[in-house]
Structures are given as C-alpha cells and as structure tokens.
Amino acid sequence: MGYRVVVAGATGNVGREMLNILAERQFPVDEIAVLASRKSMGTECSFGDRTLKTQDLDTFDFTGWDIALFAVGSTATKQYAPRAAKAGCIVIDNSSLYRYDADVPLIVPEVNADAIFGYAKKNIIANPNCSTAQMVVALKPLHDRARIKRVVVSTYQSVSGTGKAAIDELWNQTKGMYVPGQEVAPSVYPKQIAFNVIPHIDVFMEDGQTKEEWKMVAETKKIVDPAIKVTATCVRVPVFVGHSEAINIEFEDFLDEEEAREILRQAPGVMVIDKREPGGYITPVECVGDYATYVSRIRQDPTIDNGINLWCVSDNLRKGAALNAVQIAEVLGNKVLKKG
C-alpha cells in the first residue's frame, strides 16, 4: 500500500526535480497530483514513464491526500499550506516560511531524522535552505566526534538557486559577451553575473549580513546544535547548477585530518573525493544530477588548535531542495505513516 502524493509547484525547477526523484527512488505512490498556478494549469509534467497534467492549486481539495511537497515560494505557501495541513495532508515545504517556526521541524534526514515527530503540531515540515542542507550533512558526523565550536563558511552558489530567470540571464549575458551590440543588462541580479561573482544573496539586514547568510546561521543551530557559532559569506557565481562551500571548522577537541576523512567516508549522504593532486577534488559541474554531498580538500588548519578545512559541493536542486524533500517524505513514511 502506497501514498497519495501532491507536488505543488510542479512546473518549476524544484517541482520537476521532485517528480524525477520520487520516480528514481521508487517512492511508494498510489496516486499523484501535480499542481501549479492557474496560468500554468494543464501544463504537462513527467513522472517516470507517465505524463501528468497540472491542476489548479487554488481550487485543489487536499482532503484524503497523505503528503504534499510544496515548491511554490513563501507567498503561495502561506496561503495554501495551512489549507492542506488542515485537510489532514502533511506538508513538506521547500520555502523559507516555516523554517524558523518553533512548532515546525526543520529536517535534514542524515542529520536529525528523529525531529520528524514534531510535524504533528502544525502538520507541516520545513526543508532547509540549499546552502545549509549540504553543509550540515558534512558537519554532523564531525560534530558527533569532536563537538564543533565555530564554523566560518564562504559559499559559491549557482544561479539555479534563484530560478529559471537567473539561468536565462547568465546564459544570455554569456552569449552577449561574444556578439557586439547584444550585451544583456542585469535584471535578475543587481550586477552582471556572467564572468563575475556577486557577494549578495537575498536582502541585506541591518547588521550588514544578507538574509542568506543569516539563514545559514539560524538553520545550522536549529538542525545540528544551538551552541555552534556560525559566520557566513554567501556569493553568487556564474555556475548553472551546483553549490560549493569552503568551510573552516573549529572543534572543542582535537580531530586529526585523517580521522576526519575516515568519519566522512562512513557518513550517510557524503562522498569523499580527496586526492592531493590536480583534479583530485569535486567541482560543481561534476556533482549535477547526483544525490551525494561531496567533500574534498580535507586538511588541518594550523592557525588554531583544533581546526579543519574542507571543500563541500552538492547539486542544489537535488540535495539542496528536491532530494531532501523526498528524503523527508521517506522518513515520514518509515517512522510515522508506515503505509509503504
């Protein structure tokens, strides 16, 4: 016996990936509905070898459906997620709306799967920010061994994290560089993204950090340990898919780089590719389409007593969004609903 599953926002990048991953991982689906805004109603979406037509999110009745994967942004989520939850359908939300709500669990299954039981307070589970998700997968097994005191992270985030319009802007600006008179002015981003990097993701806050940087701090504390100090600098780079992070970790106890490497090799969801030679590491273009969070460049930080540096790469549309949501649904099925 399987589940009746809804994917809201099925025509977007993350929604389509959710459908792909549900099919790839053979999630036990008895019935599936794909939802979109009224203007996209009737658009076809692929689910395995089936073609589905989207229904109108505004008029859809969630009664009798088990799980709804939401990839519609905070504004639409605020309107429709409570409606689904009230109808008895458990919402797994990819937006930032509920991540910091004390009554909503924020889940990365490799890290804090048991927090799933907190879903019952609102019938909603939050999916973390893409840059946080991959980082905590790498941090948690190291934290369990040596207790992390402080994390300093610099991100290199692909344009797909902003959406299709940003992908198009990077593509068109890149083409325009080679055709005189066809240069494309920035519209999605405040500055040119092609052949450039932009140290600005989301809005600026009063203390000078951006909202993306604040998210990494708040979410790491909620998912892993509130005692961990985190400081982040988040940068948008001219890469289509795949987020990268340079992470400096200070531990309470000494952790040798060889032990750290072995711990990460054994960690769920982590793939270690770490050869000290040209090309002996993973770059974003190599992680696209994969489930794993890749870790490379593991090395001691000689400037502090208990420090490790590492490089972390993952497909942000997968582990950073769609895959993590489907993994949450799998945990929900295994630990709570127990139908499949």
N, C-alpha and C positions, 0 to 999 in steps of 0.2 A: 504494500500500500504506500502510495507516494503523497505528494503535497500539491495543493492548488496554489500556484505562484503567480504573482503580479510583478511586472517590471514597468515602473513609471519613469518616463523619460527615455523610452526605448529607441528613439531616433537619434539621440545624441551619441557622442563618442563613448562615454562611460556606459550608457544603457546598452549599446550594441555589444560592448565587451562583456557586460553581464550576461547577455544571452549566449555569447560564444562560450563563456567559461562554464555556465550552467550545463551546456551541451557537452563540452570537453570533459568535464569532471563527472558526467553522468549523474547529476543531481536527480534524485527520485521525484520527477514531476509527473503528476497525473493529468494536470490541466494547467495551461499557461495563458495569461492575458498580457498583451503589450499595450501600454497607454502612452499618449502624447497629448500635447495641446490641441485644441480644436482645429487650428490651421494645418496641423500635420496629420489629422485623422485620416485613416485609410492608407497611409504610407506603409509600404511593405518592409518587414524585418525578417532576417533569417534566424532560425533556431534549429541547429543541427541540419537535417535534410528537409525541414519544414519551412514554409513561408507563411508568416503571420501578418495580419493587417491590424494597424493600431486602432485602438478605441479612444474615445474622448475621456480624458482624465476628469474633467469637470462633472460628468454625469455618471461615472462608473460607480457601481454598487460593490463595495468591498465585503459585504456580508457573505460568509461561507468560505472566504479565501483564507489560506493559512499564513502566507508570508508575502510581504510586498517589499521589493527592492526599489528604493527611491533614488533617482538621479536627475532631479529636476531643479536644483538650486533652492536656496533658503526661502525665497518669497513664496514659491508654489508649495514647498514642503510645509510651511507654516499654515497654509490653507487646507491642504489635503491630508497630511499625515495624521493629524488628530482625528479626522473623519474615518480614515482606515482603521486606526487603533481602536476607536470607539465601536466599530463594527466587528471587532474581535480578530482583525488581521494584524499580525505582528509586523511592524515597520522596521526595516533596516535602512537607515538614512545616510546617504553619502554627503549631504550638505553639512555646513558648519553650525546649523541652527541649534541642535541639541547636544553638541559635544561637551559643553561646559555646564550642563544641567546636572545637578547632583542626583536627580532621580532617574537619569538615563545612563546606562552603562556605555562606556567608550571602549571598544573591543578590538584588539589585535589577537587573533586566536593563538598564535605561537607564544604570546606573552601573558595574557590574562583571561583565558577562556572561561574560567570559573565565574568571572564577573557577569556572565550571561544571565544568571538568575535574577539580576536586578531589573530585567526587562519588564517585569510584571507591574511595576509602579505606574508606568505610562503606556505599556505595550509598544515601546519604541527602543531601538538600539542604535547607537551612533557609530558611524565609520569615521576613523580619524583622517586628518589631513594627510595628503600623499607623502609629503616630506617627513612627517612624523612616523608614519607607518613603517617605512623601510628602516629608519634609524633605530626604533625601539626593538625590532626583530634582532638587530645586531647587539644592542646594548644589554638586553635582558639576561642572556646566559652569562655574560661577563659580570653583570651586577650580582648575580646569584653567587658567584665565586669570590669576588673581591670588594663588593659594595662601592658603587660609583658615588663620588662626592660632587664632581663638576664635569660638565660637558661643554666644549666650545665647538660649534659646528658652522661650517660655511657650505651653503648649498649651491648647486649648479643645476637649475631647474628648467626643463624643456618647455617649449611654448604650448604643447598639448595640454598642459595644466590649466591654461587659460581658455581653451576651447578651439573650435574649428576656425573661427575668425582669425585667431592668432596664428594658427598653422598656415592659413592662406596669406596672412601678412608677411610672415617670414619667407614663404615661397615667392611671392610677388616682388618683395624687396630684393631678394637674391637675384631673380631674373632681371630686374630693372637695373642692377648694377652693370650689366653687360650690354644693355641696349640704351644708347644715348637718347634722352628725351622721354624715357619710360620709367624714370625713378618713381618710387611709391613712397609718399609721405606717411609717417606713422599715424595710425588712428586707434588701434587697439592698445598700443603701448605709448608712453609719453615720449620715447625716443626711438630711433631706428633700432630694430633688433637684428637685422642681417649684419653679419660681420662685427657684432658689437655685444656687449654684456650690460645688463641694466640692474643695478643694486637696489631694486624696488619691486616688491611683490605685495599686492593688496594695498590698503590705505596706510598712511602714516598716522601714528599715535602721538599723544602729547609728549611722551618721554623720548621721542626720536626713533624708536623702533617701528617696524612695519607690523601690520596685523599678522602677516605670515610668520614673522619671527616670534611674535607673542604666542601664536598658536603652538609652535614647536615647544615652547617653554611650558605652557599650561597643559598640553596634552601629554607630554612626557611625564610630568608629575602625576597626572591622573591615571595613566596606564601603568607606569612602572613603579614610581616611588615619589611621594611629595617632597622627600628630603633632597632629591637630586637638584643641584643648581645647573641651569642651562642658559647659555647665551648663544644667539644665532645671528648670522648674517645671510639673508636669502637673496639670491641673484638669479635673474632670468638670463638664459644663454641661448644662442641660435642653434638649438637642437630640437628636432621634431618630437621625439618620444624618448623618455628615459631621464630620470633624475639622478644626479650624483651628489655625494656629500663627502667633504673632508672633515673627519671627526677626531677631535682631541679629547681624551678621557682621562680624568684624574680619579684614582681609586683611593679608598681608605687603606687597603692592604696592597702590598707589592704583588704584581702579576707579571710574570715573565712573558715575553712576546711569543715564545714557543708554546707555552701553555695556553695563552690566549688564542693562538692559531688553532690548536687542537680542540679547545672548547667550541670555537665557532664551527669547526668542521663537523662536530657532533650536533650542532644546534638545529632545531627544526626550522625549515624555511630558508636556511643560509647555505650558500655555496661559496667556498673559499677557493679563489684563484689567485695565488700569491707566489709568483716566481720572481726572483730579483734579477731580471734580465729584460731587455727591450721587448715589450708586448706581453710581459708576464702578469698582466692585470686586466681587468674588465673595464670597458668603456661603455657609454650609454647605447651606442648603436648595436652592440653585441648582446644587450640584455632584452631587446624588444621581442615581445611575444613569449617570454619565459615567465615562469612562476616565481623563480628564486630571487632572493635578495643576495647580490654578490658582494663579497668583501675581499679587498686586496690591500696591498701596501701596509700590512700589519707590522708595526715596529715600535720599539721603545722610544719614549720621549725623554731624552737625557736632561731636560731643563727642570724637571720636577721629580720628586722622589718616586711616585707611583703613577707614572703616565704611560699611555699607549696612544699611538696614532693609527688611524686606518682610513681606508677609502671604501665607500659604500655606494653601490649602483643598483637601480631597480627600474622596471617598467612601471611608470607612474599611473598608466591607465589600467594596469593589472594589479600588482600588489598595492599600489597607492590608492586604488579605488575599487574596480570591479571584482578582482580576485578576493580582496579582503572581505567585501560584502558577501560574496558567495561562501567563503570560508565561515563567516559568521552564521550564515544560514545552515551550513553543515553542522556546526556546533549546536545550534538551536535544535536541529533535528535529532542529533545524537543524545543531547543532555536533557532536553525539555519535551519536545513534541513526540519524539520516538515513534514515528509512523513508518519511515522509510526502511 
